[in-house]
Amino acid sequence: MNLAYFLVDLKAWESCKTEVYYPDNYQSEGFIHLCYHHQISWVANTFCKEMASLLAIEINLDSLESFVREDAFPGQGMFPHLYCGLPVKNVGKVHKAVKDSNGLWCIKTL
């Protein structure tokens, strides 16, 4: 199984009442930012540090392959981007992040 992760605020994810999830920035960006397992901590602590709550949504990319493209982020490697809405049926485990004593996000269940 080819997995990637979508990092999202808990309240934003809980507000999804449809079969396909679109983050607020989808209209302006045209894709959904994802990351691979080894990139989660860096992404969480670089782009999500101000969030009050954070989830790492596990996504099975196998049936979404034609909508996924990898793009380089300078100095950090290749990151997957999803060029469609996120079908909720493709979501696997949902991992809750917690902040450690230094205020850094940790996702211990991965």
C-alpha positions as CSV (number, residue, x, y, z in Angstrom):
1,M,0.0,0.0,0.0
2,N,1.3,3.4,-1.0
3,L,0.7,5.8,1.9
4,A,0.9,9.6,2.4
5,Y,-0.4,11.8,5.1
6,F,-2.5,14.9,5.2
7,L,-2.0,17.2,8.2
8,V,-5.1,19.0,9.2
9,D,-6.6,20.9,12.2
10,L,-9.0,18.6,14.2
11,K,-12.0,21.0,13.9
12,A,-11.6,21.4,10.2
13,W,-11.5,17.6,9.7
14,E,-14.5,17.1,12.0
15,S,-16.5,19.6,10.0
16,C,-16.3,17.5,6.9
17,K,-19.8,16.1,6.2
18,T,-19.3,15.1,2.6
19,E,-17.7,12.1,0.8
20,V,-14.9,14.4,-0.5
21,Y,-12.9,16.8,1.6
22,Y,-11.5,20.0,0.3
23,P,-9.2,22.1,2.6
24,D,-9.9,25.9,2.7
25,N,-6.8,26.6,0.5
26,Y,-7.8,24.2,-2.3
27,Q,-9.4,26.9,-4.5
28,S,-6.3,29.1,-4.4
29,E,-3.7,26.3,-4.6
30,G,-5.5,23.7,-6.8
31,F,-4.1,20.8,-4.9
32,I,-3.9,19.3,-1.4
33,H,-0.5,19.2,0.3
34,L,0.5,15.8,1.5
35,C,3.7,14.3,3.0
36,Y,5.4,10.9,3.4
37,H,5.9,9.3,6.8
38,H,9.5,10.5,7.1
39,Q,8.4,14.1,6.5
40,I,5.5,14.4,9.0
41,S,7.5,15.9,11.9
42,W,9.2,18.5,9.7
43,V,5.9,19.5,8.0
44,A,4.0,19.6,11.3
45,N,6.6,21.7,13.1
46,T,7.2,24.0,10.1
47,F,3.7,24.7,8.8
48,C,1.4,23.7,11.6
49,K,3.1,25.0,14.7
50,E,0.4,27.6,15.4
51,M,-2.5,25.1,15.2
52,A,-4.3,24.3,18.4
53,S,-4.9,20.7,17.4
54,L,-3.5,18.5,14.7
55,L,-4.3,15.2,13.0
56,A,-2.2,13.2,10.6
57,I,-4.7,11.6,8.2
58,E,-3.3,8.4,6.6
59,I,-4.2,8.2,2.9
60,N,-4.0,5.2,0.6
61,L,-2.7,6.6,-2.6
62,D,-3.1,3.4,-4.7
63,S,-6.5,4.3,-6.2
64,L,-5.6,8.0,-6.5
65,E,-2.3,7.6,-8.4
66,S,-3.5,9.5,-11.4
67,F,-4.2,12.5,-9.2
68,V,-1.0,12.5,-7.3
69,R,2.1,14.4,-8.4
70,E,5.4,14.8,-6.5
71,D,7.0,18.2,-6.4
72,A,10.3,19.2,-4.9
73,F,10.6,21.5,-1.9
74,P,14.0,23.1,-1.8
75,G,16.3,21.3,0.6
76,Q,13.6,18.8,1.7
77,G,13.0,16.5,-1.2
78,M,9.9,15.4,-3.0
79,F,6.4,15.8,-1.6
80,P,3.2,14.4,-2.9
81,H,0.3,16.7,-3.8
82,L,-3.2,15.5,-4.5
83,Y,-4.8,17.2,-7.5
84,C,-8.4,16.4,-6.5
85,G,-10.5,16.5,-3.4
86,L,-9.7,13.9,-0.8
87,P,-12.2,11.0,-1.0
88,V,-13.0,10.1,2.6
89,K,-13.1,6.4,1.6
90,N,-9.4,6.6,0.9
91,V,-8.6,7.6,4.5
92,G,-7.0,5.0,6.7
93,K,-6.0,5.6,10.3
94,V,-6.3,9.1,11.8
95,H,-3.5,9.9,14.2
96,K,-3.8,12.7,16.8
97,A,-0.7,14.8,17.4
98,V,0.4,16.1,20.8
99,K,2.9,18.8,21.7
100,D,5.9,17.8,23.7
101,S,7.5,19.8,26.5
102,N,9.3,21.9,23.9
103,G,6.1,22.8,22.1
104,L,6.9,20.5,19.1
105,W,4.3,18.3,17.5
106,C,4.7,14.6,18.0
107,I,2.6,11.8,16.4
108,K,3.5,8.8,18.5
109,T,1.1,6.3,17.0
110,L,2.9,6.1,13.7
